[in-house]
Amino acid sequence: MLLRKRAIVAAVLSLVIFSSSVSVLMGIGEAPRSFLGNEDVFVISSRGTASVINSRIDLSLADRLLDLEIAEVASSEIFSFSEIDGNAVVIRGVDFSDFMTVEGAQLLRGTVPAMGDLDGALLGHRLAQRLDAGIGDRIPLVGAFDPSIAEVEIKGMIESGSGVDDELIVSLPVAQTLSQLPDTQASIIRVIGDIATLEEMFASGTAKFSVYDLSIERSEVAVGSSVEVSFLIKNWGDADGSAEVRLVDTATGTEILGEAVEVKAGNSEQVCVNFSSSAVGEHELTVFLEGDLPQNISGSIEVRPPFLVIVAPEIIPEYHAVIITVLDHYLSPVSGAEVTIDDNTYFTDDSGRCSADPIAVQGAYNITASLEGFEPAYWNLSVVDSESIPPEAVIETIDLQVDPSVVKVRENCTITIIVQNLGNSSGNGTVLIEMGGIPFRWQFVELDSLEVEIVNYSVSFSTTGHRTFTSGAFSRTLTVESTYVINPDIVQLLLRYGSAGSIDPSRGSLIYNTAKISEGNILIVIVSLAVLSATLVTLGVSIAFMKEINDNIRVVGILRSIGASSRQLLGMIFKESLVLSMPAAAIGLAGGVLLALAIDASGRLIAFGHVVSPLLDPSYLFLAVLGSVAICVGSSLIAGLSVSRKVAIRMIRGTEEDICTGPSIEELLRDDA
């Protein structure tokens, strides 16, 4: 044999170091995840931060998740560092009740600080051993990022089986003081709740949509007239996709729109459609978004028939002719309208006017104007004694109308004022309309005795709110609403936080980026150390195998002299190294595992303030075995290639030492037999 069994010793020692170092390095690679605590929860952190220390997430997110019943418990947490007796300590600020529920930690001794106990703290049992601290001890803390000082009293000791066992748990206000974080933000939010919905909501590599900002231009529309309806579709996922949307008039069950909208990742698309209906009444327009996260958003609009407006005097003396004007809702004259006064019927001409017979009897009279397809109009007329009519001109407002009374931002509204000269003389005056007690519009009018005139203004407003208009003794209120329908809570949640992150594929129960400390840098360091370890092991095994082959150089020379090719020699070395590497890898792996367990039991390996446990994952161990075998075989082949060339030269030159040393041909033949 070219490789003797003693070569396995060097291989075993090298592989013990290799397998243990790999498991330790893998454990260090997982160390940043110790900040996440219990793995059976969702952990929310902000996107684009390399560390949970730098993560900033609004506390309002926790409230939204609870309000929407997506979360059963949401624990807002803040991280900071401090040094206690020379030990780097991770400080986690929490609401103690929520934290204990989410973490599932066991209280070993003491009590959990009550709500409002700002100075109380919980101590992880492993950290308690390192600090030699116990219940009742007071610990001064200095912030690692700001010279903020706080002092806490240990109220209880906990065990959770996670990195929390190496942490000091304090109240949120204390952690905010140490980290100088605003009281509206936290580092992470850990959630227990509807995990399936959250996983669906934040799955990576897919298109995710929200429908929002439903806009209906007007608050009401006449039968047969159209109004524009628009809404936005946002893709807050990280892949392009198609959103299936439907716009339905739920009052009639009519589908106004049904189509697939293509939206690129991170973009929004506006969808516009015209709505009209012949059905009078209130119509609720609902946009349905189909898919993994079905949503809907609704707004309403009033469909009303065209209506009539009567312009007539409010007061006339007895035996006085009555001139009545009928207008439509656009204040245009209406011909052929039927006007009824005290059971007498008249019809308007092309100018929208009709003249009623003089009324001889004093009293109150109802005037009605009607026309097919229009809402009727009504007016009250008072017939009085002619002597009660003032001799001078008296110009007064006899009616004030605001139509429509509810409008959208920038939608036009018509303010109509009807004025009459209530005196027996012609005269003039100013028609004034006030808004909120402040003059808003005014117009000069000149009227004959008992003449009626209509004054109107078209107004619109760019802000929402209520506006009260007054003219004379009349007052009307206009309500200005937002063009956009208020987005549902779930939509607000998705729009505000959905585009901020994605699920880490390495751990499916994490929202957004996994809380980590420069994971990219850690990965580079770990890979570099692993490559260095593998290189050193390869070098060590190669040296051992090189020595073995050099010790048997006489054998190699004889084999070459009797016609053995380099390929045959390498084949022989390959078989022997494979046979030797299998037990070497097994023994080395076992020794490496035992060494890793010893490191774990010592509790001395600490990274990021947490005790690091070597990762003994079966898949990694299997790869370590394969790597060990590959290192042994590769090292022996490298040594064989080097020696085969050297031996050929020696065989050509020859030396006395070469002739006198090494096994005889009989011994070689006996070994082969």
C-alpha positions in Angstrom: 0.0 0.0 0.0 1.2 3.5 -0.8 -0.9 5.1 2.0 -0.4 3.5 5.4 -3.1 3.6 8.1 -1.2 6.0 10.2 -2.1 8.7 7.7 -5.6 8.7 9.1 -4.4 10.3 12.3 -3.5 13.6 10.6 -6.7 13.5 8.6 -8.8 12.9 11.7 -7.2 15.7 13.6 -7.6 18.1 10.7 -11.2 17.1 10.1 -12.1 17.5 13.8 -11.0 21.1 13.5 -12.8 21.5 10.2 -16.1 20.1 11.2 -16.2 21.9 14.6 -15.2 25.2 13.0 -17.9 24.8 10.3 -20.6 24.2 13.0 -19.4 27.2 15.0 -19.3 29.5 12.0 -22.8 28.4 11.0 -23.9 29.1 14.6 -22.3 32.6 14.4 -24.1 33.1 11.1 -27.4 32.5 12.9 -26.6 34.7 15.9 -28.3 37.9 14.5 -31.6 36.0 14.5 -31.4 35.6 18.3 -32.7 39.2 18.4 -36.0 37.8 17.0 -36.7 35.7 20.1 -39.3 32.9 19.7 -39.4 31.7 16.1 -43.2 31.0 16.1 -44.1 34.6 15.6 -44.0 37.2 12.9 -41.3 39.9 13.3 -41.8 43.2 11.6 -38.9 45.6 11.0 -38.3 48.4 8.5 -36.9 47.7 5.1 -33.4 48.8 4.1 -31.9 48.6 7.6 -29.0 46.3 8.2 -29.7 46.0 11.9 -32.7 45.8 14.2 -30.9 48.5 16.1 -31.3 50.8 13.2 -34.8 49.6 12.3 -37.7 52.1 12.8 -41.3 51.0 12.6 -44.4 53.0 13.6 -46.1 51.9 16.8 -49.4 52.6 15.0 -48.9 49.5 12.9 -49.4 47.3 15.9 -52.7 49.1 16.7 -53.9 48.7 13.1 -53.1 45.0 13.1 -55.1 44.6 16.3 -58.0 46.7 15.1 -58.3 44.6 11.9 -58.1 41.4 14.0 -55.1 40.2 11.9 -53.1 40.2 15.1 -54.1 38.7 18.5 -51.1 40.1 20.3 -48.6 42.6 19.0 -45.4 43.3 21.0 -43.6 46.5 20.1 -39.9 46.2 21.1 -36.9 48.5 21.1 -33.2 47.4 21.1 -30.2 49.0 22.7 -26.8 48.0 24.0 -25.1 48.7 27.3 -22.0 47.4 29.1 -22.4 45.9 32.6 -19.3 44.8 34.5 -17.4 44.4 31.3 -20.1 42.4 29.6 -21.9 43.6 26.4 -25.6 43.4 27.2 -28.5 43.5 24.8 -31.4 45.6 26.2 -34.9 44.9 24.9 -37.6 47.5 25.7 -41.1 46.0 25.8 -44.6 46.1 27.2 -44.1 43.3 29.7 -47.6 41.7 29.3 -47.5 41.6 25.5 -43.9 40.4 25.5 -44.5 37.5 27.8 -47.4 36.4 25.7 -45.6 36.6 22.4 -42.3 35.2 23.7 -43.9 32.4 25.7 -41.2 32.8 28.3 -41.3 31.0 31.6 -41.0 33.0 34.8 -38.4 31.2 36.9 -38.4 33.5 39.9 -39.8 36.8 41.0 -42.7 38.6 39.3 -43.4 40.3 36.0 -43.3 44.1 36.3 -46.8 45.6 36.3 -48.1 48.1 33.8 -46.6 51.5 34.6 -43.6 50.1 36.4 -41.0 52.0 34.5 -38.0 50.9 36.6 -38.9 47.2 36.7 -36.9 44.7 34.6 -36.7 41.0 33.7 -33.4 39.2 33.4 -32.7 36.2 31.1 -31.3 33.3 33.1 -28.1 33.0 31.1 -27.3 36.6 31.4 -28.1 36.4 35.2 -25.4 33.7 35.5 -22.8 35.8 33.6 -23.6 38.9 35.6 -24.1 37.0 38.9 -27.2 39.1 39.4 -30.5 38.2 41.1 -33.9 39.5 42.1 -33.9 42.9 43.7 -30.5 44.0 42.3 -30.4 47.5 40.8 -28.4 47.8 37.6 -27.3 51.2 36.1 -27.4 51.4 32.4 -25.7 53.7 29.9 -26.9 53.9 26.3 -24.4 52.7 23.7 -25.5 55.3 21.1 -26.1 58.2 23.4 -24.9 59.0 26.9 -28.3 58.5 28.4 -28.4 57.0 31.8 -31.1 54.8 33.5 -31.4 52.5 36.4 -33.6 49.4 36.6 -34.5 46.9 39.4 -34.6 43.2 38.6 -38.1 42.0 39.4 -38.0 38.6 37.8 -35.9 36.0 36.0 -37.1 34.3 32.8 -36.2 31.4 30.5 -37.5 31.2 26.9 -35.0 28.9 25.1 -34.2 31.7 22.7 -31.7 34.6 22.6 -33.9 36.4 25.2 -32.2 34.3 27.8 -29.1 36.5 27.2 -31.0 39.8 27.5 -32.1 42.4 30.0 -35.8 43.2 29.4 -36.9 46.7 30.4 -39.9 48.9 29.9 -40.4 50.8 26.5 -39.8 54.2 28.1 -36.4 53.1 29.5 -35.3 51.7 26.1 -36.5 54.8 24.3 -34.3 56.9 26.7 -31.3 54.7 26.1 -31.7 54.6 22.3 -33.0 58.1 21.9 -36.0 56.7 19.9 -39.2 58.8 19.6 -42.1 57.5 21.6 -44.0 56.8 18.4 -41.5 54.3 17.1 -40.1 50.9 17.9 -37.3 48.7 16.5 -39.5 45.7 15.7 -43.0 44.5 16.3 -43.6 40.8 17.0 -47.0 39.5 16.2 -49.1 36.5 17.0 -52.3 36.2 15.0 -53.6 35.3 11.5 -50.3 34.1 10.2 -51.8 32.7 6.9 -53.2 36.2 6.1 -49.9 37.8 6.9 -47.9 35.3 4.9 -50.2 35.9 1.9 -50.0 39.6 2.4 -46.3 39.9 2.4 -45.1 36.9 0.3 -42.0 37.8 -1.7 -41.5 37.4 -5.4 -45.2 38.0 -6.3 -47.4 40.9 -7.3 -49.7 42.2 -4.6 -52.4 44.7 -5.2 -54.5 47.3 -3.4 -57.5 49.3 -4.7 -57.7 52.8 -3.3 -58.7 56.4 -3.8 -62.1 55.7 -5.3 -63.3 59.1 -6.8 -66.8 60.1 -7.8 -66.8 63.5 -9.3 -70.3 64.6 -8.2 -72.6 63.9 -5.4 -75.6 63.6 -7.6 -76.4 63.2 -11.3 -79.6 63.6 -13.4 -81.2 60.6 -15.0 -79.3 59.9 -18.3 -76.4 62.2 -17.5 -73.0 60.7 -16.9 -70.3 61.2 -14.2 -66.7 60.0 -14.2 -65.7 57.4 -11.6 -62.0 56.6 -11.1 -59.9 54.6 -8.8 -56.2 53.5 -8.4 -54.7 50.1 -8.4 -51.3 49.8 -6.7 -48.9 46.9 -7.0 -46.8 47.0 -3.8 -45.3 43.6 -4.5 -41.9 43.0 -6.1 -43.1 41.5 -9.4 -45.2 42.8 -12.3 -48.7 41.4 -12.4 -52.3 41.7 -13.5 -55.1 42.8 -11.1 -58.7 41.6 -11.7 -61.1 44.4 -10.9 -64.9 44.9 -11.2 -67.0 48.0 -10.7 -70.5 47.1 -9.8 -73.6 49.3 -9.2 -75.0 47.3 -6.2 -78.3 49.1 -6.3 -79.2 47.5 -9.7 -76.6 44.7 -9.7 -75.2 46.1 -12.9 -71.5 45.4 -13.7 -70.1 48.7 -15.0 -66.6 47.4 -15.5 -64.7 44.1 -15.4 -61.2 43.9 -16.6 -57.6 42.9 -15.8 -55.3 45.8 -15.1 -51.6 45.4 -15.7 -49.5 47.1 -13.1 -45.7 47.0 -12.8 -44.1 46.3 -9.4 -44.1 49.4 -7.2 -46.4 51.4 -9.5 -50.0 52.5 -9.6 -52.5 52.6 -12.5 -55.6 54.8 -12.6 -58.8 53.3 -14.0 -61.6 55.6 -15.2 -65.1 54.9 -16.3 -68.3 56.9 -17.0 -71.4 56.0 -15.0 -75.0 56.8 -15.9 -78.3 55.3 -14.8 -82.0 55.7 -15.5 -82.9 54.3 -12.1 -83.8 57.1 -9.7 -82.3 56.8 -6.2 -79.1 56.3 -4.3 -76.6 54.1 -6.1 -73.6 52.5 -4.3 -70.7 51.9 -6.6 -68.3 49.2 -5.4 -64.9 48.3 -6.8 -64.1 44.6 -6.1 -60.4 43.6 -6.3 -60.1 39.8 -6.7 -57.1 37.7 -5.9 -55.1 36.5 -2.8 -56.0 39.6 -0.9 -59.6 40.5 -2.0 -60.6 44.0 -1.2 -63.4 46.4 -2.0 -64.1 50.0 -1.7 -67.5 51.8 -2.1 -68.9 55.2 -2.8 -72.4 56.5 -3.4 -74.1 58.9 -5.8 -77.7 60.1 -6.0 -79.5 59.7 -9.4 -82.4 62.1 -9.5 -84.8 63.1 -12.3 -84.6 66.7 -13.7 -86.5 69.1 -11.4 -88.5 72.3 -11.9 -88.0 75.6 -10.2 -90.8 78.2 -9.7 -90.0 81.9 -9.7 -93.1 83.8 -8.5 -93.9 86.6 -6.0 -94.3 85.8 -2.4 -96.9 88.5 -1.7 -99.3 90.3 -4.0 -102.4 92.5 -3.3 -105.8 91.3 -4.1 -107.0 91.6 -7.8 -103.4 91.6 -8.9 -102.2 89.5 -11.8 -99.7 86.7 -11.0 -96.7 86.2 -13.3 -95.1 82.8 -12.8 -91.8 81.5 -14.4 -90.9 77.8 -14.5 -87.2 76.9 -14.9 -85.5 73.5 -15.0 -82.6 72.4 -12.8 -80.2 74.2 -15.1 -82.3 77.4 -14.6 -83.4 77.4 -18.2 -87.0 78.2 -19.1 -89.4 75.3 -19.5 -92.2 75.5 -21.9 -95.4 73.4 -21.6 -95.1 73.0 -17.8 -98.5 72.7 -16.1 -99.0 75.3 -13.4 -101.8 74.9 -10.9 -103.2 77.7 -8.6 -106.2 77.0 -6.5 -107.6 74.4 -9.0 -106.9 76.7 -11.9 -104.5 75.3 -14.5 -102.1 77.3 -16.8 -99.3 76.3 -19.2 -96.0 78.0 -19.6 -94.9 79.5 -23.0 -91.5 79.3 -24.7 -90.1 81.8 -22.2 -91.2 79.6 -19.3 -93.8 82.1 -18.2 -97.6 82.0 -17.6 -99.9 84.7 -16.3 -102.6 83.6 -13.8 -105.9 85.3 -13.3 -106.1 88.0 -10.6 -107.1 86.5 -7.2 -109.8 88.4 -5.4 -109.8 86.5 -2.1 -107.1 87.2 0.4 -105.2 84.2 1.8 -102.5 81.6 1.2 -102.3 79.8 -2.1 -100.2 76.8 -3.2 -98.6 76.9 -6.7 -97.5 73.7 -8.3 -95.5 73.2 -11.5 -95.2 69.8 -13.1 -94.0 68.3 -16.3 -93.5 64.7 -17.3 -90.0 63.5 -16.6 -89.3 66.2 -14.0 -89.7 66.5 -10.3 -92.6 69.0 -9.6 -91.9 72.3 -7.9 -94.0 74.0 -5.2 -94.4 77.7 -4.1 -96.5 79.5 -1.5 -98.3 82.7 -2.5 -99.9 85.1 -0.1 -102.7 87.4 -1.3 -103.1 90.5 1.0 -105.1 93.7 1.4 -103.6 96.2 -1.0 -103.4 98.8 1.8 -100.9 96.6 3.6 -98.5 97.0 0.7 -95.8 99.6 1.6 -95.9 102.7 -0.6 -92.2 102.7 -1.0 -89.9 100.1 -2.7 -89.0 97.2 -0.3 -86.6 94.8 -1.9 -86.3 91.5 0.0 -85.1 88.0 -0.4 -88.1 85.7 -0.6 -86.2 82.4 -1.1 -82.7 81.0 -1.0 -81.7 77.6 -2.4 -78.5 75.7 -2.5 -78.4 72.9 -5.1 -77.1 70.4 -4.7 -76.7 70.7 -0.9 -73.9 68.2 -0.9 -71.1 68.5 -3.4 -67.6 67.1 -3.9 -64.4 69.2 -3.8 -64.4 71.4 -6.9 -67.9 70.4 -7.9 -70.1 73.3 -8.9 -73.0 74.2 -6.7 -75.7 76.8 -7.7 -76.9 79.3 -5.1 -80.2 80.7 -6.1 -81.8 83.8 -4.6 -85.3 85.0 -5.4 -85.9 88.6 -4.6 -89.1 90.7 -4.8 -90.0 94.3 -4.5 -92.7 94.1 -1.9 -93.6 97.8 -2.2 -95.9 99.8 -4.4 -93.1 101.8 -6.0 -90.3 100.8 -8.2 -86.8 100.9 -6.6 -83.4 99.4 -6.4 -81.3 97.6 -3.8 -78.4 95.2 -3.2 -78.9 91.5 -2.9 -76.3 90.3 -0.4 -75.4 86.8 0.4 -73.1 86.0 3.3 -71.1 82.9 4.1 -70.4 82.3 7.7 -71.5 85.8 8.6 -69.0 87.4 6.1 -70.2 89.0 2.8 -69.7 86.5 0.0 -71.5 87.8 -3.1 -73.7 90.9 -3.8 -75.6 92.2 -6.8 -77.5 95.4 -7.5 -81.1 95.0 -8.7 -83.8 97.4 -9.9 -87.4 96.2 -9.6 -90.8 97.6 -10.4 -93.6 97.3 -7.8 -94.1 93.6 -6.8 -91.6 92.5 -9.5 -89.7 89.3 -8.9 -86.1 88.5 -10.0 -83.9 85.5 -9.7 -80.2 85.9 -8.9 -77.9 82.9 -9.0 -74.2 82.1 -8.5 -72.2 79.1 -9.4 -69.6 78.3 -6.7 -67.1 75.5 -5.9 -64.6 74.9 -3.1 -61.2 73.2 -3.0 -61.5 72.1 0.6 -64.0 69.9 2.5 -66.3 71.2 5.2 -69.6 72.9 5.8 -70.5 76.4 4.4 -73.6 78.3 5.7 -75.0 80.9 3.3 -77.5 83.6 4.5 -79.5 86.1 2.6 -82.2 88.1 4.4 -84.1 85.7 6.7 -83.1 82.6 4.8 -80.2 80.3 5.6 -78.9 77.2 3.8 -75.9 74.9 4.5 -73.7 73.4 1.8 -71.6 70.3 2.6 -68.4 69.8 0.6 -67.1 66.3 0.7 -63.8 64.8 -0.5 -63.8 63.6 -4.1 -62.2 60.4 -2.8 -63.9 57.8 -0.7 -62.2 57.1 2.6 -60.0 54.0 2.1 -60.8 51.0 4.3 -58.5 50.2 7.2 -57.0 47.1 5.4 -56.2 49.3 2.4 -54.6 52.0 4.5 -52.5 49.3 6.2 -51.3 47.8 2.9 -50.6 51.2 1.3 -48.7 52.4 4.3 -46.7 49.3 5.2 -47.1 46.8 2.4 -44.6 48.3 0.1 -42.1 48.6 3.0 -40.8 45.1 2.9 -41.2 41.4 2.1 -40.9 38.0 3.8 -37.4 36.7 4.3 -37.4 33.4 2.3 -35.0 31.8 4.8 -37.7 31.9 7.5 -41.3 32.0 6.3 -42.7 33.5 9.5 -41.0 36.9 9.1 -42.6 40.0 7.7 -40.3 42.5 6.0 -36.5 42.0 6.2 -35.4 39.6 8.9 -34.0 41.6 11.9 -30.3 41.2 11.3 -27.0 42.9 12.0 -25.1 43.5 8.7 -26.0 40.0 7.5 -24.2 40.6 4.2 -21.0 41.4 6.0 -21.4 38.5 8.4 -21.9 36.2 5.4 -18.7 37.4 3.8 -16.7 36.9 7.0 -18.2 33.4 7.6 -17.6 32.3 4.0 -14.0 33.6 4.2 -13.3 31.8 7.4 -14.9 28.6 6.1 -12.7 28.8 3.0 -9.6 29.5 5.1 -10.5 26.5 7.4 -11.0 24.2 4.4 -7.7 25.5 2.9 -5.8 24.8 6.1 -7.3 21.4 6.4 -6.5 20.6 2.8 -2.9 21.8 3.4 -2.6 19.7 6.5 -3.9 16.5 5.0 -1.9 17.1 1.8 1.3 17.3 3.9 0.4 14.1 5.7 -0.3 12.2 2.5 2.8 13.7 0.8 4.9 12.4 3.6 3.4 8.9 3.3 4.0 8.8 -0.4 7.5 10.2 -0.1 8.2 7.5 2.5 7.1 5.0 -0.1 8.9 6.6 -3.0 10.9 3.4 -3.6 7.6 1.6 -4.2 6.4 4.2 -6.7 9.7 4.1 -8.5 9.6 0.3 -8.9 6.0 0.5 -10.1 6.9 3.1 -12.7 10.0 1.0 -13.7 7.8 -2.0 -14.5 5.5 0.0 -16.7 2.9 1.5 -14.4 1.5 4.8 -15.9 0.7 8.0 -13.9 -3.0 7.3 -14.4 -2.6 3.8 -12.9 -0.6 5.2 -10.0 -3.2 7.9 -9.4 -6.0 5.3 -9.6 -4.2 3.2 -6.9 -3.8 6.3 -4.7 -7.5 7.3 -5.3 -8.8 3.9 -4.1 -6.5 3.8 -1.1 -7.3 7.4 -0.1 -11.1 6.8 -0.5 -10.9 3.7 1.8 -8.9 5.7 4.4 -11.0 8.9 4.1 -14.3 7.2 5.0 -13.3 6.2 8.6 -11.2 9.4 8.9 -14.3 11.6 8.0 -16.5 9.6 10.3 -14.1 9.8 13.3 -13.3 13.5 12.5 -16.9 14.4 12.3 -17.7 12.7 15.6 -14.8 14.5 17.2 -15.9 17.8 15.7 -19.4 17.4 17.0 -18.1 16.5 20.5 -15.8 19.6 20.3 -18.8 21.8 19.2 -20.9 20.4 22.0 -18.2 21.2 24.5 -18.0 24.8 23.2 -21.8 25.0 23.5 -21.8 23.7 27.0 -19.1 26.2 28.1 -21.4 29.1 27.2 -18.2 31.1 26.5 -18.8 31.7 22.8 -20.7 35.1 22.6 -21.6 37.2 19.6 -23.9 40.3 19.5 -24.5 39.9 23.3 -25.9 36.4 22.9 -24.4 33.0 23.6 -23.8 31.3 20.3 -24.7 27.6 19.9 -22.9 25.7 17.2 -25.3 24.7 14.4 -25.4 20.9 14.3 -27.8 20.6 11.4 -27.8 17.1 9.8 -27.7 18.5 6.3 -24.7 20.6 7.2 -23.0 17.6 8.9 -23.6 15.5 5.8 -22.1 18.2 3.6 -19.1 18.3 6.1 -18.6 14.5 5.7 -18.6 14.8 1.9 -16.3 17.8 2.1 -13.9 15.9 4.4 -13.8 12.9 2.0 -13.2 15.3 -0.9 -10.4 17.0 1.0 -8.7 13.6 1.8 -9.0 12.3 -1.8 -8.0 15.6 -3.4 -5.0 16.0 -1.1 -3.8 12.5 -1.8 -4.1 13.0 -5.6 -2.2 16.3 -5.3 0.6 14.5 -3.5 0.5 11.7 -6.0 0.8 14.0 -8.9 3.8 15.8 -7.4 5.6 12.6 -6.4 5.0 10.7 -9.7 7.0 13.4 -11.6 9.7 13.5 -9.0 10.1 9.7 -9.0 10.4 9.6 -12.8 13.4 11.9 -12.7 15.0 9.9 -9.9 14.5 6.7 -11.8 16.4 8.2 -14.7 19.2 9.5 -12.5 19.3 6.7 -9.9 21.1 7.0 -6.5 22.7 4.6 -4.2 20.2 5.4 -1.5 17.3 4.6 -3.9 18.9 1.3 -4.7 19.5 0.2 -1.2 16.3 1.4 0.5 12.7 0.4 0.2 11.0 -3.0 0.0 12.2 -5.8 -2.3 10.3 -7.0 -5.4 9.4 -10.2 -3.5 7.7 -8.1 -0.8 5.8 -6.1 -3.4 4.6 -9.2 -5.1 3.7 -10.7 -1.7 1.7 -7.6 -0.9 -0.1 -7.7 -4.2 -0.9 -11.4 -3.7 
